[in-house]
């Protein structure tokens, strides 16, 4: 029986790291960018396209040479991470990528027809949705993907908060809601989702304080007031807060 193939794990959330089992592999900057491009596209890519994306200002011959160098400099244990042909490249399908796992979880959370297990709603989900894609990278092609995942994870955190609230797991729901608020403090929908959780567990004071934080942030940073929907949520559903809101 052949020996099992050791697994490669590619981390893109929070920063780049390529691991073989528990060993972190040293990967040069150029090789990192190559692996990331392949991981973000998740399909067979022409070599010329990859070279042009990574070195847009270089002559074609130089870009192609840089690509060959990046492939050659990949550490020996992770050479198999990239499938190569004369014309195409792609990330090997057996490489585990944290971004792909988090994005798949986010899609399940956002689909009301999808059932999520208790484990999928747990702490691991909040961790997977807490980090940005390569936060210290500033290539244009990374910035676009970062914003796309940023929006996906914010919506998913709000959905996670709502699902946990329905399940009566209020402490975890609050944690998910706060994670969404911290990730985008000016996002009213995140504040609204968190306030709904506070109200569901009967914490009117927390709901009021969260509303006031949201109101101040929107006024100070954007010069606007909370939406009618948010004001009505707090005032009409919990009359005890009307007096406090009237003083805001």
Buried (B, 14 or more C-beta within 10 A) or exposed (E): EEEEEEEBBBBBBBEBBBBBEEEEBEBEEBBBBBBBBBBBBBEEBEBBEBBBBBBEEBEEEEBBBBBEEBBEBBBEBBEBBBBEEEEBBBBBEEBEBBBBEBBEBBEBBBEEEEEBEEEBBBEEBBEBBBBBBBEEBEBEBBEEBBEEBBEBBBBBBBBBBBBBBEEEBBEBBBBBBBBBBEBBBBBBBBBBBBBBBBBBBEBBEBBBBBBBBBBEBBEEEEEEEBEEEBBEBBBEBBEEBEEBBEEE
